[in-house]
Amino acid sequence: MLQQFIISGIAIGSVYSLIALGFQITYSVSNTMNFSQGASVMLGAVICYLFNITWGWHILIAIPLSLIICAVFGLIIERIAVRPFAVDGSNSWLLTTIALGIIVENLVMLTFGKEVRAYPSPLVQTPIDIFGFGLFPLELLTPIISLAIALVLRLTFTRTLWGKAFLAASENPDTAKIMGINVEGAIAFAFALSTVLAGIAGILIAPIYNVSAGMATLLGLKAFATAIIGGLNSPWGIAIAGILYGIGESLAAGYLGGNYREIIGFALVILTLTLKPNGLFGKGQISKI
């Protein structure tokens, strides 16, 4: 029983980490974040459902097209909900990104409907026996996919010229501009990448948690909590925090009951911020004189 709770926690925790990496990427590049990440998760799941289930397109076509739409959504967020306010030093992007997410969720509710729809998948039909208990193949694949994405991003940002330019834009925008790096383009790409990561998370969880317009509101909050616990300037810290958060939730739900899932999870956030204001693995920002 304990092993099953832990593996299930790792599966959902890796989803939290994937979404939370989107917060970290935009924050590291622009000191802003996309608080409509929950809507991005929902958008990926709903659009993939429409393409794959409703319209009958092959999953290998549905997934890339869904992620392209998520990327466009990220570009729109950056252009109309973040950039106009960030350039003036205003923090209004906090509200505008939330507002845009609410608008998208309600538009999906009007067009897709309010009902919860099952996403049939062969990966959640027949459990695999692992150490005497059953797990769906998707629960095993989700952490692997999330880890692979994290590794690819890490290698891209540290081993390629384009990735190093992206990091330069995040670390010192003024110097990057002098070097000819398109800082605004890097920020726009960061937002597109963040919504793509959220879209992937939505597609991964859709067969397990079903699809609906309001499926990811709480998920977005948990992902943000994961980013805070791990430390907004620590990608690997966020990945570890997501796993720990997921395991903690799973154990709380398994041994105490489902009503304790959110209580334990968000209590961990409060405790972490009290003891470690920069997160478990985060570092305080160094002021440059």
N, C-alpha and C positions, 0 to 999 in steps of 0.2 A: 504493500500500500504506500509506504513512504517513498519507495523508488518511483512509483507512478506519479505521485504528487510532484516530485522533484523534476522528472522529465517533462511533465506537462507545464510546470513553471518555467523551465528553460525554454520551451517552445514559445509561450506567450511573452516571456521576458525578452527573447531575441527580437520579437516584433516591436516591443517597446523601444528597444535599442535602435532598431532600424529607423523608426520615426524620429526618435530623439536625436539621431545623428544629423537630421535635417535642421533641427534647432541649432546644433553646434556649428554646422557649416555656415549658415547665414550669419550667426553671431560673430564667428571668427573673422569673417570678411567685412561685415558692415556694422557690427555692434547693434544690429537689429535682428528681429526674429519674425517668423511667420506663425502667428497664433491662429491661423486657419488650417493648421496641419491636420486636424481631425476631419475637416471637410475634404482635404486632399486624399486621405485614406478612404473615405466614403466614395469619393469620385472614382478612384481607381477600381474599387470593387463593383460599383454600379455600372460603370461603362463597360467593364470586362464582361459582366453578366449580360448586358444588352447585346454586345457583339457576339458572345459565345453561346449563350443559352437562348435568348429571345430571337436573334437573327440567324443563329446556326453557323456562325463563322468558326473556323478552326481556332483552337486555343493559341496556336503559334502565330496566328494573325491578330487575334483579339488582344493578347497581352501587349505586344509592341505598340499597337494603335492606342490602347488605353493609356500607356505610359507617355506617349507623345502628347496626348490631350492633357495629362497631368502636368507635363513640362510647360505647355502653353499657359496653363492656369498659374503656374509659378511665375512665369514672366509677367502675366497680367497683374498679379499681386504686387510684384516688385515695382512695376511701372506706375500703377495708379493708387496703390494703398501704402507704399513705403517711401519711394524716392521723393515725391513732392514734399514730404514732411521731414525726412531725414536730412535733406540738403539744407534745410533751414534750422537744423538742430532741435526740431520738435520731436517729442515722444508720442505724437498723435497716432503714429503707425500701430501702437498697441491696440487702439480701438478700431482703427480702420481695417486691420487684418482680421480682427474678430468679426467685425460687421460684414466684411466680404464673405467670410466663411458661413455666417448665418444666412446671408442672401442665397448663396449657392445651395446650402442644405434645403432651404425652403423652395427654391426652384426645382430641385430634384424631387422634393416631396410632391409638388404640384404635377410633375410630369411622370415620374416613376411610380408614385403612389406611396401611401403610408405603410402598407402592409410589409411584413417581413417575408422574404422569399428565400427558399433553400437553394443553394448552389450545388447541384449534383456534381460529384467528382469521383473518379475511381480511387483517388488517394484517401478518401474518407469512407469507403464502403466496407472494406474488410480489414479489421485490426490485425496487427502482427503481434505474435506472442513474444514479449521481451521479459525475461526473468520471471515468467509466470503470470504476467498481466498483459492486457491488450492495449496497443497503441496504434493509432492510424499512421500510415506512412507519411502523411503530410506533417504530423507532429514531429517526426524525426527529420524530415527534410527542411523544415522551416529554420532551425538553428544553423544547419549547414549552409543554406542559401544566404542567410543573414551574415554569417561569418565570411563567406566567400566574397560577398559584396563589400564588406568592410576591408578585407585584404586588398581587393582590386583598387578601391579608392585610395588606400594607404600607399600602394605601389605607384599608382598614377600620380599622386601629389608629391611623392618623394623621389621618383626615379625618372620622370619625364620632364622635358624642358617646359612643356605647357603647364604641368603641375607645379613646377617651381615658380613659374610666373604667377600662377594663381595664388600660391602661398605668399609671394612677395607683395602682391596687391593687398593681402589681408594683414600682413605684418607692418607694412609701412606704405600706405597709399600714395603719399606725396612723392616719395622716392620712386615708387613704381611708375607714376605718371611721367617723371623725368626720364625714366628708362624706356618710355614708349609703350608701357603696358596699359591696356584698356581697363581701367579700374571699374568703371561703370558696367562694362561688359562682364567682368568677373563677378560683380555683385549680382547681376541679372542671372548669370549662369548658376550661381550658388542657390538662388531661389528656385530655379527650374530643377536643379538637382534635388533640393529638399523635398519638393512635391513629388518627384519621381520616386524617391525612397518611400515616401508615404503611400504612394500608389501601389508600389510593390507589396508593402505591408498589407494594404487592403485586399489585394488579390490573394495573398497567402492565407489570410484569416477568413475570407468569404466562405469557403466550403465548410468550415468548422463552426463559425459564429453566425452564418446566414448574412443576407444582404438587405439593407434598408436605408432610408434617407438619414436616419438618426443613429446609425450603427457605431459611429466613431467619435462622437462628442466627448464621451468620457475617456476614450482611448487616447485622444489628443492630450487631455489633461494628464493622464498617466505617463505619456511619453515626455511631456514637459517636466513632470516630477522626476522621471528617470534622468533627464539632462541635468537637473539641479543636484540630484544626489551624486551623480558621477562627477560633476564639475564641467561647466560649459566650455572650458579650455582644455578638456582632456577627452579625446575621442575614445580611447581604449577604456578610460574610466567610465564613460557612458555605457559602453558595451557591457562591462562587468556589472554596473549598477542595474542595467535592464534585467540581466539574468537573476541577480539577487532579489530585485523587486518582484519579478515573476514568481520565483520560488517562494518568497514570503507570502505573497497573495495566495498561491496554490495551497500552501500548508495551512494558512488561516482558514481558507474555505473548506479544506478537507477535514480538519480536526475541530474547528469551532463552528463552522456553518458559513454559508454563502454571504450572510449579512455582515460578517466580519471582514470580508475581503477588502472593501474600501477603507474601513476603519483602520485596519492594520497598515495598509499601503500608505495612506496619507499621513498616518501617525509617524511612519518612518521618515517621511519628508520633513516634518516638523522637528523630529529628533536630530536628523542629520544637519539641518540648517542651524540648530541650536549649538551643536557640538563642533560642526565644521562649516562655517558660513560659505566657503568656496566649494563645498562638495567634498566627497570622500577622497577624490583624486585630483581635485582642482587646485590651482595655485593662484595666490593673490596677484593682481596686476601690479607691475612695477612701473612707477611713475618716472618718465624720462624728463630730465631737466635740460 
